Amino acid sequence: MARSRLKLEEFLPYRLSLASNVVSLAIAQSYEKLFALKMPEWRVITVLAESNELTQQEIVGLTQMDKVTVSRAAQVLERRELLRRVPNAEDARSLRLSLTATGRDLYRRVVPAALELEAEVREGMSDREVEALKGLLRRLEASATRLLARG
């Protein structure tokens, strides 16, 4: 049965936004405190650790962060000598990013803390519930992506 009134507390996009914001904030505070990393910087490090070398545009696509956020994070990480940016031989207008040895070492140190934080966030949830939630989130992302594609 379709609802005729919107109740913000029951509105799924609102609930998703609240959950995402509070989880991201808790994790961001931990990364900042423990490793002097902001969330966008950690995301760039992670996708590079998983993919080895990417363009900034590829990172935008993988993380859904905007290009300015990715560019700023890359600049900070380059200044910290955690990543290198080199011209893209296939497209002179773009750069290819990869982690330095120092960046890979930092990634290896952050992973245990990230996994511990994930365990704390999902406390009280069974493995089955977590897998069900991941599946539901993937379906929501796919639906929202279709809506975006329609304009």
N, C-alpha and C positions, 0 to 999 in steps of 0.2 A: 504494500500500500504506500503510495507516494505521500510524503509530508507536505503540508502547505505552509508551514512556518519553519524558519531556520532557528535552531537552538545552537548557539555557538559552541557550547560544551559538548554537543553531540555531532557537530559538523566535522566529518572525517579530515578534510584538508587542514582544519585548525588543530585537531588532535595530533596529526602527523607533524605539523610545524612545531608545536610545543614540544613534543617528544624529541624531535630532531635537534631543536635549539638547546634544550637542557642537556642532552647527551653530549652534543658537540662542545658546549661550554665546559662541562666537567672534564672532558678529555683534553680540550685545548688548554685549560688551566694546568693540568698535570704536565703536558708536553712543554709548556712555557717554563714551568718551575723546574722540571727535571733536566731539560735539554736545551732551553732557550730557543724553542721552536714554536712558531705560530702554526695554526692548523693548515693554512695553505702551503707553508713550507714543508710540513710533514707529508702532505698529500703528494707534492711534487717528488719528494725523496722516495716515497713508497712506489709510485708508478714507475719511476726510473729504475728502482731496484728490481721491480718485476719485469720490466721491458728492456732494460739495458740502455737504450738510446732512443730518444723521441724528439720530435719538434715541439715547440711550444703549443702549436695548434693541435697536435695529437694529444697533448696533456689536457688542453681545454676540453676536448671531446671525451676523454676518459674520466675526468673528474667533475665535469659540469661546472667548473669554476670559470669566471669570465677571463678574457685574455689579459686584461690589465692586472688582475689578481695573480695570474700565473706568471706574468712578466716580472712583477714586483718580487714575488717569492723567489724566482730564479735569480734575480739580481742580488738579493740578500744572500742566498745560498752560494752564489759565485764569490761574493765578497768574503764569505766565511770559508772559502776554498772547499766547499762540500760538493759543488758541481762545476762542470766546465760547459761553456757554450761555444760552439764552433760554427762557422758558416756551413749551411746546408749545400752540398755539392749539387743536389738536384733542383734547388730553388734558392737563388742568391738572396731573395727577400726574407728568408727564414733562417733560423738557427737550429742546430741539433744540440740537445742537452744530454749529458750523461753524468753519472756520479763519479767523483774522484775516489781514490782509495780511502780518504778521510770520510767522505760521504757514505761509502759502503760500510765503513766501521761504525759510524754513528747509527746507520740503519740497523745493523746487527745489535747494537746496544738498546735501541728503542723498542724493537720487536717484543722482547719479554714484558716490558712495561705496558705496551699496547695490548698484549694478550691478557695481562692481569686486569687492566681496566675493562676490557670487554667482559671478562668473567664477572667483575663486580657489577657491571651494568645489567647483565643478564641473570643476576642472582635470583634464585627462586623460580627460574624458568627451566623446564626440562629440555633436553636436546631435541626432542620431538617438537616442542613448542617453538624453539628457536628456528628449526628448519621450516616449520609451517609459516612462521613470521617472515622469514627470508623469501619464501615462495610467494607469499601475498604481496610483499613489497616489490618483488620483480614484476608481478602482474600489474600493480598500480603504476609502476614506472612505464611499463609498456603501454598502458592505457593513456597515460598523460603524454607520452611521446607521440601516440597517434593523434591526440587532440592538437598538439603543437604542429604536427605536420599538416593538419587540415587548415590551420590558420585560424 
